[in-house]
């Protein structure tokens, strides 16, 4: 693994995170989009809108964090780890609860879970490749 490859895969990871976070923020801000993606009618009460407004602000903040990490990918590679845990694993826990409670059908959640598994794998591989490059570079 050379520096170019390590940086390339970190940047791919950061930008995939940016795109997915933007899609999630749009789904949070526009309930009709949520209905299309997850197949449930969003609860139109003020508490739901309030919670989704707060969640979208956090999602946009995380999008910004990933953009920031992309500016110095090797030094900020740890952002990938904290994106996996607690963020993605926290989302998984919430989604499992939603399916178990019957709020979201299992079939609607499976594609999301498959995407999350791919993201976790990509982020972990990118992080480990960067660490491997840095250790190799220190020995040289």
BELRA-V111766 format. One record per backbone hydrogen bond with DSSP energy under -1.0 kcal/mol. CO is the residue of the C=O (numbers start at 1). NH is the residue of the N-H. Records with the same first field share a line. If there is no record, write none. Layout:
CO = NH / NH
//
This chain:
2 = 6
3 = 7
4 = 8
5 = 9
6 = 10
7 = 11
8 = 12
9 = 13
10 = 14
11 = 15
12 = 16
13 = 17
14 = 18
15 = 19
16 = 20
17 = 21
18 = 22
19 = 23
20 = 24
21 = 25
22 = 26
23 = 27
24 = 28
25 = 29
26 = 30
30 = 33 / 34
31 = 35
32 = 36
33 = 37
34 = 38
35 = 39
45 = 49
46 = 50
47 = 51
48 = 52
49 = 53
50 = 54
51 = 55
52 = 56
53 = 57
54 = 58
55 = 59
56 = 60
57 = 61
58 = 62
59 = 63
60 = 64
61 = 65
62 = 66
63 = 67
64 = 68
65 = 69
66 = 70
68 = 71
69 = 72
72 = 76
76 = 79
77 = 80
78 = 82
79 = 83
80 = 84
81 = 85
82 = 87
83 = 88
84 = 89
86 = 90
87 = 91
88 = 92
89 = 93
90 = 94
91 = 95
92 = 96
93 = 97
94 = 98
95 = 99
96 = 100
97 = 101
98 = 103 / 104
99 = 102
105 = 108 / 109
106 = 110
109 = 113
110 = 114
111 = 115
112 = 116
113 = 117
114 = 118
115 = 119
116 = 120
117 = 121
118 = 122
119 = 123
120 = 124
121 = 125
122 = 126
123 = 127
124 = 128
125 = 129
126 = 130
127 = 131
128 = 132
129 = 133
130 = 134
131 = 135
132 = 136
133 = 137
134 = 138
135 = 139
//
